[in-house]
Amino acid sequence: MEKYARQAIAEGCKSIDDLVVTTESELYRVLNLHYNRNNQIEVPDNFRIVVQATLREFYKSIVACKDSEPSWKKAIYKVIARMDDSLPEYFKSPNWMDQLGDM
């Protein structure tokens, strides 16, 4: 995430409103591939919104030079944690991987 925020700054991005994440964005695809390697789980609609918000939080912190402070990412994680969805019930089952074919 930090890499993409720094890349946007290097490319001349001046406003967080210019940082838009779509389902076709490289960042979205990279994260989905990392966490959902075989595309077995349907990606929640909120995922794109959280990815975009996270990118914007990193951008704001870097532009404000907060990245020179120790533990600067903690403030970002606190903001993003408030956006967490509750864990779907099927993940709570010890055999949740077996249930993927039924979804």
FIFIFI-133290 format. One line per 4 residues: number of its first residue (from 1); their letters; for each residue x, y, z of C-alpha. Coordinates in steps of 0.1 Angstrom, whole numbers. Layout:
NUM> A> X:Y:Z; ...
This chain:
1> MEKY> 0:0:0; 28:24:9; 45:16:-24; 14:26:-43
5> ARQA> 10:58:-23; 46:68:-29; 42:59:-66; 12:82:-69
9> IAEG> 32:111:-53; 61:105:-76; 38:106:-106; 25:140:-94
13> CKSI> -7:132:-77; -18:164:-58; -51:154:-43; -65:123:-25
17> DDLV> -96:127:-47; -73:116:-76; -66:83:-59; -94:61:-72
21> VTTE> -94:23:-69; -116:3:-92; -119:-35:-95; -97:-31:-126
25> SELY> -69:-13:-107; -35:-29:-104; -36:-25:-66; -70:-42:-63
29> RVLN> -59:-71:-85; -26:-76:-66; -43:-76:-32; -71:-99:-44
33> LHYN> -45:-123:-60; -25:-123:-28; -53:-130:-4; -76:-149:-27
37> RNNQ> -51:-167:-49; -75:-191:-67; -104:-166:-67; -124:-191:-46
41> IEVP> -140:-165:-24; -163:-138:-37; -147:-104:-30; -170:-82:-9
45> DNFR> -181:-49:-24; -166:-31:6; -131:-44:-3; -126:-18:-30
49> IVVQ> -138:10:-7; -114:-1:20; -85:-5:-4; -91:30:-17
53> ATLR> -94:45:18; -62:28:29; -43:41:-1; -56:76:6
57> EFYK> -46:73:43; -11:63:33; -9:91:8; -20:117:34
61> SIVA> 5:105:59; 34:105:35; 25:140:21; 24:153:57
65> CKDS> 59:137:63; 45:115:91; 65:86:76; 95:100:93
69> EPSW> 79:93:127; 83:60:145; 52:38:143; 36:62:118
73> KKAI> 15:34:103; -4:27:136; -26:57:130; -35:45:96
77> YKVI> -43:10:109; -66:25:135; -86:43:108; -88:13:86
81> ARMD> -97:-11:114; -130:9:119; -139:-2:83; -136:-39:91
85> DSLP> -166:-61:82; -176:-89:105; -162:-123:97; -186:-144:76
89> EYFK> -200:-174:95; -185:-199:71; -150:-188:80; -156:-197:116
93> SPNW> -161:-234:107; -129:-256:110; -138:-270:76; -145:-238:58
97> MDQL> -122:-247:29; -144:-277:22; -174:-254:19; -159:-233:-9
101> GDM> -173:-255:-36; -208:-250:-22; -207:-212:-24
